[in-house]
């Protein structure tokens, strides 16, 4: 049953990824008073429940998070797992150990470099019961030692080892053929410890690694994403994506 739920959620995630990457026919001309300039895509949207990858479980929040944050792997257009922040990886013969080699050209939006220990922190934070993640157990629970963190016995995942700045070794409790697919879910995305620490609502000003960064958000009105010029995958063709929040619109009946 747990495997079935996970696969269903992964299918929904793939749909969200495809939605993000495809152009839309619903382009509006209401963005008249903006201070932004350049190529702007105007869309309808909803307010996200959260922009914290560890807490997101709804499609609206995930749609924004996929644009602001990123993880070790992602999907291509054929729904195959491909490299993202991890440029490559090796899997041991017993399928228990994954060694990820992280790109050395990945930066958070504030310019600080992403390293292996950022992933270790992000996963341990996601599994910490104080975080309150509803998805950490499902998507990270195969990793050795995660259950001990989820239960509050420790705050360190024994199966996640930082080899060096750009090498991360992950050991599973047992072989899982779809483990890489699980790592495409937002709960496994990297977050900046300095951004997160000490502020419950840090995600209102997220410091991510994705192709877009949060330019501004007025709840019930608009949410604006700005292209990340330093994105390791190459700058997006759009300068801004502007979402008009549906809950803030008035319709004539």
Order of alpha helices (4+ residues) and beta strands (2+ residues): alpha-beta-alpha-beta-beta-beta-beta-alpha-alpha-alpha-beta-beta-alpha-alpha-beta-beta-beta
